[in-house]
Amino acid sequence: MPELPEVEVVRRSLASLVGGRLAGVSGHPIRLRRPLDPDSWCEQLAEARLEEVGRRGKYLLLSFGAHTAVLHLGMSGRLLLGAPGFPEPAHTHLRFHFDDGRELRFVDPRRFGMGELVPAEELGRWPWLASLGEDALQGDVRGALDRVLPRSRSTVWSGLLNQKVLAGVGNIYANEALHRAGIRPLRNARGISRPARTQLADAVKAVLAEAVEQGGTTLADGGFVDGSSQGGYFAVRLRVYAKGGTPCIQCGEKITRLQKHGRPVFFCPRCQR
């Protein structure tokens, strides 16, 4: 699943669209995470100008004045930008046609993504965004962990994945940040000392910033690309994620892989305590 760095990379790759006016929106009605009705989008966004491409956690926010298109890439979603007639992948559900001829296409093979058109005045109250915690890249990560972890009954790994605590952290970067902070993922969150929470908050910020700088993480399946169909390079810097059985880069101990709630968890049994 694209996480905060990947969504931020996509956001930046769409910056050239800002100021462009829509010539239309097309697609076909389909149920993703929520029903998508392109005809309604076309009517409400007629000749609207794209004022900003923003992000909140893992959500992309395309602001068209009176309405904001809120997009979530889900497990396999992509936003691809190109000239008219560029090859259209299967499972293209939505197309934004700009008056300079370019098209922005929302592609989602597994249909776990979402596209919702929200009136601008309701955006701050829209439940999917209003429930999010601190933005893990730009927000007060230390404060969020200090408020939540001491009262939590879950593992510190689960706490990082809770979008109501930190918006944008997913499994890849939770594993990576915990390794950098020297904390085992399945430790009880209440047992993490304040100095350790500070170290973890700094690790979260650092790993997310580095991943953005490297264009995100494109794994061996080639799943993630930005708006120009370019993959990211942070996979070569991963320390533990998808490294089960390989030597830890810090101490040489083999990385352990566990399964928790259907997700893989990776850690070094020597470096992380």
C-alpha beads as a LAMMPS data file, in Angstrom:
LAMMPS data file: protein, C-alpha beads

273 atoms
272 bonds

1 atom types
1 bond types

-500.0 500.0 xlo xhi
-500.0 500.0 ylo yhi
-500.0 500.0 zlo zhi

Masses

1 110.0

Atoms # bond

1 1 1 0.000 0.000 0.000
2 1 1 1.319 3.479 -0.827
3 1 1 2.176 5.202 2.458
4 1 1 2.822 8.843 3.277
5 1 1 6.113 9.186 1.352
6 1 1 4.633 7.668 -1.791
7 1 1 1.553 9.919 -1.609
8 1 1 3.754 12.964 -1.006
9 1 1 5.883 12.016 -4.021
10 1 1 2.739 11.737 -6.157
11 1 1 1.569 15.112 -4.849
12 1 1 4.824 16.755 -5.882
13 1 1 4.752 15.074 -9.290
14 1 1 1.378 16.733 -10.002
15 1 1 2.505 20.273 -9.120
16 1 1 2.635 21.332 -12.777
17 1 1 -1.143 20.930 -13.011
18 1 1 -1.823 23.717 -10.503
19 1 1 -3.495 26.616 -12.256
20 1 1 -4.832 24.404 -15.025
21 1 1 -8.516 24.471 -15.918
22 1 1 -10.600 21.351 -16.390
23 1 1 -12.166 20.628 -19.752
24 1 1 -14.088 17.714 -18.280
25 1 1 -14.109 14.602 -16.112
26 1 1 -14.927 11.150 -17.448
27 1 1 -15.122 7.569 -16.297
28 1 1 -17.766 5.040 -15.402
29 1 1 -19.711 4.468 -12.192
30 1 1 -17.970 1.903 -10.033
31 1 1 -17.794 0.947 -6.392
32 1 1 -14.359 1.375 -4.913
33 1 1 -14.154 1.799 -1.130
34 1 1 -17.142 4.081 -1.740
35 1 1 -19.275 4.498 -4.889
36 1 1 -17.699 6.655 -7.587
37 1 1 -19.955 8.600 -9.995
38 1 1 -17.851 10.436 -12.612
39 1 1 -20.922 12.107 -14.181
40 1 1 -21.563 13.950 -10.927
41 1 1 -17.909 15.016 -10.799
42 1 1 -18.095 16.331 -14.368
43 1 1 -21.165 18.407 -13.537
44 1 1 -19.783 19.884 -10.312
45 1 1 -16.273 20.532 -11.623
46 1 1 -17.256 22.048 -14.984
47 1 1 -14.454 24.427 -16.077
48 1 1 -13.036 24.499 -12.537
49 1 1 -9.423 25.519 -12.036
50 1 1 -7.051 23.379 -9.962
51 1 1 -5.918 25.684 -7.169
52 1 1 -3.775 23.342 -5.089
53 1 1 -2.597 19.741 -4.777
54 1 1 -2.421 18.957 -1.067
55 1 1 -2.022 15.955 1.169
56 1 1 -3.321 14.830 4.556
57 1 1 -1.780 11.586 5.757
58 1 1 -2.297 9.142 2.881
59 1 1 -5.030 11.256 1.232
60 1 1 -4.433 13.472 -1.793
61 1 1 -6.471 16.673 -1.924
62 1 1 -7.089 18.284 -5.320
63 1 1 -8.641 21.672 -4.587
64 1 1 -10.910 23.030 -7.334
65 1 1 -12.322 26.081 -5.550
66 1 1 -15.814 25.145 -4.399
67 1 1 -14.995 21.426 -4.273
68 1 1 -12.026 19.280 -3.299
69 1 1 -11.367 15.883 -4.873
70 1 1 -10.175 13.594 -2.071
71 1 1 -8.302 10.561 -3.410
72 1 1 -6.887 7.561 -1.557
73 1 1 -4.720 5.107 -3.485
74 1 1 -5.700 2.092 -1.365
75 1 1 -3.591 -0.997 -2.010
76 1 1 -2.818 -0.598 -5.699
77 1 1 -4.018 2.828 -6.840
78 1 1 -2.063 5.150 -9.109
79 1 1 -2.482 8.671 -10.439
80 1 1 -0.898 8.928 -13.881
81 1 1 -0.373 12.169 -15.784
82 1 1 0.199 12.359 -19.510
83 1 1 -0.724 13.735 -22.906
84 1 1 -3.963 12.725 -24.678
85 1 1 -3.819 9.241 -26.063
86 1 1 -1.041 7.972 -23.816
87 1 1 -1.586 4.256 -23.177
88 1 1 -4.422 3.730 -20.739
89 1 1 -3.920 0.955 -18.190
90 1 1 -6.719 -1.439 -17.368
91 1 1 -8.812 -0.476 -14.352
92 1 1 -8.758 3.236 -15.136
93 1 1 -11.818 4.523 -13.272
94 1 1 -11.550 8.314 -13.484
95 1 1 -9.985 10.842 -15.890
96 1 1 -9.437 14.548 -15.351
97 1 1 -9.172 16.301 -18.745
98 1 1 -7.307 19.630 -18.577
99 1 1 -7.685 22.330 -21.195
100 1 1 -3.994 22.155 -22.135
101 1 1 -4.615 18.610 -23.362
102 1 1 -3.120 16.714 -20.453
103 1 1 -5.019 13.990 -18.635
104 1 1 -4.782 12.792 -15.055
105 1 1 -6.022 9.225 -14.622
106 1 1 -6.959 7.385 -11.456
107 1 1 -6.140 3.680 -11.819
108 1 1 -6.968 1.082 -9.179
109 1 1 -6.864 -2.638 -10.090
110 1 1 -7.790 -3.954 -6.634
111 1 1 -10.424 -1.270 -6.002
112 1 1 -9.476 -0.550 -2.390
113 1 1 -8.919 3.123 -3.214
114 1 1 -11.371 5.961 -2.928
115 1 1 -12.439 9.079 -4.761
116 1 1 -14.809 11.528 -3.097
117 1 1 -15.824 15.037 -4.150
118 1 1 -16.284 17.130 -1.018
119 1 1 -17.602 20.732 -0.806
120 1 1 -14.699 22.923 0.291
121 1 1 -16.536 24.283 3.329
122 1 1 -17.143 20.742 4.598
123 1 1 -13.607 19.430 4.122
124 1 1 -12.464 20.029 7.707
125 1 1 -15.508 18.179 9.043
126 1 1 -15.428 15.341 6.526
127 1 1 -15.220 12.197 8.728
128 1 1 -12.408 10.429 6.848
129 1 1 -10.112 13.425 7.354
130 1 1 -11.435 14.731 10.668
131 1 1 -10.565 11.448 12.398
132 1 1 -6.881 11.575 11.399
133 1 1 -4.166 12.246 13.954
134 1 1 -1.011 14.306 13.527
135 1 1 0.521 14.264 10.074
136 1 1 3.548 12.017 10.507
137 1 1 5.783 14.180 8.310
138 1 1 4.681 17.712 9.173
139 1 1 2.913 17.368 12.534
140 1 1 3.902 17.049 16.193
141 1 1 4.924 13.394 16.224
142 1 1 6.573 13.604 19.647
143 1 1 3.459 15.095 21.190
144 1 1 1.216 12.472 19.602
145 1 1 3.310 9.574 20.901
146 1 1 3.575 11.129 24.364
147 1 1 -0.207 11.530 24.542
148 1 1 -1.179 8.100 23.286
149 1 1 1.471 5.445 23.954
150 1 1 1.544 5.645 27.781
151 1 1 -2.209 4.907 27.885
152 1 1 -2.253 2.315 25.116
153 1 1 -2.901 -1.378 25.622
154 1 1 -1.532 -2.289 22.205
155 1 1 1.968 -2.826 20.896
156 1 1 4.110 0.111 19.883
157 1 1 3.952 -1.190 16.288
158 1 1 0.140 -1.040 16.354
159 1 1 0.318 2.452 17.822
160 1 1 2.385 3.687 14.895
161 1 1 -0.065 2.185 12.412
162 1 1 -3.090 3.821 14.071
163 1 1 -4.096 6.627 11.696
164 1 1 -5.912 8.382 14.548
165 1 1 -2.515 8.785 16.227
166 1 1 -0.180 9.431 13.269
167 1 1 -1.630 10.006 9.823
168 1 1 0.370 8.427 7.028
169 1 1 2.563 5.777 8.689
170 1 1 2.112 2.309 7.210
171 1 1 3.802 -1.020 7.781
172 1 1 6.980 -0.346 5.817
173 1 1 7.909 2.816 7.669
174 1 1 6.695 1.623 11.063
175 1 1 9.127 -1.297 10.825
176 1 1 11.933 0.937 9.607
177 1 1 11.440 3.623 12.264
178 1 1 11.334 1.055 15.071
179 1 1 14.633 -0.424 13.897
180 1 1 16.277 2.992 13.822
181 1 1 14.973 3.690 17.325
182 1 1 16.130 0.281 18.624
183 1 1 12.626 -0.715 19.791
184 1 1 11.044 -4.123 19.197
185 1 1 7.763 -3.753 17.307
186 1 1 5.665 -5.978 19.573
187 1 1 6.654 -4.367 22.860
188 1 1 3.780 -3.027 24.921
189 1 1 3.410 0.652 24.102
190 1 1 2.988 1.604 27.752
191 1 1 6.459 0.273 28.510
192 1 1 8.212 2.700 26.166
193 1 1 10.015 5.394 28.192
194 1 1 9.747 9.063 27.320
195 1 1 13.339 9.265 26.004
196 1 1 12.620 6.217 23.836
197 1 1 9.405 7.815 22.563
198 1 1 11.392 10.912 21.608
199 1 1 13.926 8.759 19.782
200 1 1 11.098 6.947 17.996
201 1 1 9.417 10.206 16.976
202 1 1 12.692 11.461 15.519
203 1 1 13.152 8.157 13.673
204 1 1 9.652 8.375 12.185
205 1 1 10.309 11.874 10.870
206 1 1 13.739 10.962 9.542
207 1 1 12.738 7.812 7.687
208 1 1 9.707 9.485 6.092
209 1 1 11.766 12.479 4.963
210 1 1 14.465 10.248 3.484
211 1 1 11.882 8.145 1.672
212 1 1 10.302 11.245 0.132
213 1 1 13.738 12.441 -0.977
214 1 1 14.346 9.080 -2.667
215 1 1 11.002 9.111 -4.470
216 1 1 9.265 6.600 -2.212
217 1 1 9.576 2.833 -1.987
218 1 1 9.012 0.688 -5.058
219 1 1 9.360 -2.962 -4.060
220 1 1 10.166 -5.906 -6.324
221 1 1 6.541 -6.109 -7.492
222 1 1 6.947 -2.666 -9.075
223 1 1 3.684 -1.546 -7.523
224 1 1 4.346 2.122 -6.803
225 1 1 5.018 4.841 -9.375
226 1 1 4.542 8.601 -9.276
227 1 1 2.445 10.679 -11.659
228 1 1 5.101 10.336 -14.355
229 1 1 5.233 6.532 -13.952
230 1 1 8.617 6.727 -12.196
231 1 1 9.391 4.310 -9.376
232 1 1 11.070 5.270 -6.109
233 1 1 14.502 4.228 -4.867
234 1 1 14.122 3.987 -1.109
235 1 1 13.869 0.167 -1.287
236 1 1 17.663 -0.020 -1.455
237 1 1 17.840 1.752 1.934
238 1 1 15.390 -0.484 3.769
239 1 1 17.024 -1.944 6.874
240 1 1 14.493 -4.561 7.985
241 1 1 11.307 -4.480 5.919
242 1 1 11.157 -7.519 3.594
243 1 1 14.621 -8.516 4.863
244 1 1 13.648 -11.565 6.910
245 1 1 16.567 -13.993 7.279
246 1 1 19.179 -11.537 6.006
247 1 1 21.894 -9.971 8.206
248 1 1 21.123 -6.773 10.093
249 1 1 23.215 -3.955 8.626
250 1 1 24.132 -2.802 12.136
251 1 1 25.117 -6.018 13.906
252 1 1 24.940 -8.920 11.442
253 1 1 22.225 -10.816 13.332
254 1 1 19.559 -12.329 11.096
255 1 1 16.396 -10.236 10.758
256 1 1 13.337 -11.929 12.270
257 1 1 10.021 -12.011 10.408
258 1 1 6.738 -12.505 12.259
259 1 1 3.109 -12.268 11.223
260 1 1 0.744 -10.048 13.222
261 1 1 -2.851 -9.241 12.284
262 1 1 -2.161 -10.447 8.756
263 1 1 0.850 -8.164 8.296
264 1 1 4.550 -9.002 8.311
265 1 1 6.645 -7.588 11.134
266 1 1 10.443 -7.368 10.804
267 1 1 13.044 -6.624 13.468
268 1 1 16.582 -7.352 14.593
269 1 1 16.541 -9.476 17.783
270 1 1 19.880 -8.008 18.880
271 1 1 19.575 -4.298 18.034
272 1 1 15.933 -3.873 19.027
273 1 1 14.836 -4.366 22.633

Bonds

1 1 1 2
2 1 2 3
3 1 3 4
4 1 4 5
5 1 5 6
6 1 6 7
7 1 7 8
8 1 8 9
9 1 9 10
10 1 10 11
11 1 11 12
12 1 12 13
13 1 13 14
14 1 14 15
15 1 15 16
16 1 16 17
17 1 17 18
18 1 18 19
19 1 19 20
20 1 20 21
21 1 21 22
22 1 22 23
23 1 23 24
24 1 24 25
25 1 25 26
26 1 26 27
27 1 27 28
28 1 28 29
29 1 29 30
30 1 30 31
31 1 31 32
32 1 32 33
33 1 33 34
34 1 34 35
35 1 35 36
36 1 36 37
37 1 37 38
38 1 38 39
39 1 39 40
40 1 40 41
41 1 41 42
42 1 42 43
43 1 43 44
44 1 44 45
45 1 45 46
46 1 46 47
47 1 47 48
48 1 48 49
49 1 49 50
50 1 50 51
51 1 51 52
52 1 52 53
53 1 53 54
54 1 54 55
55 1 55 56
56 1 56 57
57 1 57 58
58 1 58 59
59 1 59 60
60 1 60 61
61 1 61 62
62 1 62 63
63 1 63 64
64 1 64 65
65 1 65 66
66 1 66 67
67 1 67 68
68 1 68 69
69 1 69 70
70 1 70 71
71 1 71 72
72 1 72 73
73 1 73 74
74 1 74 75
75 1 75 76
76 1 76 77
77 1 77 78
78 1 78 79
79 1 79 80
80 1 80 81
81 1 81 82
82 1 82 83
83 1 83 84
84 1 84 85
85 1 85 86
86 1 86 87
87 1 87 88
88 1 88 89
89 1 89 90
90 1 90 91
91 1 91 92
92 1 92 93
93 1 93 94
94 1 94 95
95 1 95 96
96 1 96 97
97 1 97 98
98 1 98 99
99 1 99 100
100 1 100 101
101 1 101 102
102 1 102 103
103 1 103 104
104 1 104 105
105 1 105 106
106 1 106 107
107 1 107 108
108 1 108 109
109 1 109 110
110 1 110 111
111 1 111 112
112 1 112 113
113 1 113 114
114 1 114 115
115 1 115 116
116 1 116 117
117 1 117 118
118 1 118 119
119 1 119 120
120 1 120 121
121 1 121 122
122 1 122 123
123 1 123 124
124 1 124 125
125 1 125 126
126 1 126 127
127 1 127 128
128 1 128 129
129 1 129 130
130 1 130 131
131 1 131 132
132 1 132 133
133 1 133 134
134 1 134 135
135 1 135 136
136 1 136 137
137 1 137 138
138 1 138 139
139 1 139 140
140 1 140 141
141 1 141 142
142 1 142 143
143 1 143 144
144 1 144 145
145 1 145 146
146 1 146 147
147 1 147 148
148 1 148 149
149 1 149 150
150 1 150 151
151 1 151 152
152 1 152 153
153 1 153 154
154 1 154 155
155 1 155 156
156 1 156 157
157 1 157 158
158 1 158 159
159 1 159 160
160 1 160 161
161 1 161 162
162 1 162 163
163 1 163 164
164 1 164 165
165 1 165 166
166 1 166 167
167 1 167 168
168 1 168 169
169 1 169 170
170 1 170 171
171 1 171 172
172 1 172 173
173 1 173 174
174 1 174 175
175 1 175 176
176 1 176 177
177 1 177 178
178 1 178 179
179 1 179 180
180 1 180 181
181 1 181 182
182 1 182 183
183 1 183 184
184 1 184 185
185 1 185 186
186 1 186 187
187 1 187 188
188 1 188 189
189 1 189 190
190 1 190 191
191 1 191 192
192 1 192 193
193 1 193 194
194 1 194 195
195 1 195 196
196 1 196 197
197 1 197 198
198 1 198 199
199 1 199 200
200 1 200 201
201 1 201 202
202 1 202 203
203 1 203 204
204 1 204 205
205 1 205 206
206 1 206 207
207 1 207 208
208 1 208 209
209 1 209 210
210 1 210 211
211 1 211 212
212 1 212 213
213 1 213 214
214 1 214 215
215 1 215 216
216 1 216 217
217 1 217 218
218 1 218 219
219 1 219 220
220 1 220 221
221 1 221 222
222 1 222 223
223 1 223 224
224 1 224 225
225 1 225 226
226 1 226 227
227 1 227 228
228 1 228 229
229 1 229 230
230 1 230 231
231 1 231 232
232 1 232 233
233 1 233 234
234 1 234 235
235 1 235 236
236 1 236 237
237 1 237 238
238 1 238 239
239 1 239 240
240 1 240 241
241 1 241 242
242 1 242 243
243 1 243 244
244 1 244 245
245 1 245 246
246 1 246 247
247 1 247 248
248 1 248 249
249 1 249 250
250 1 250 251
251 1 251 252
252 1 252 253
253 1 253 254
254 1 254 255
255 1 255 256
256 1 256 257
257 1 257 258
258 1 258 259
259 1 259 260
260 1 260 261
261 1 261 262
262 1 262 263
263 1 263 264
264 1 264 265
265 1 265 266
266 1 266 267
267 1 267 268
268 1 268 269
269 1 269 270
270 1 270 271
271 1 271 272
272 1 272 273
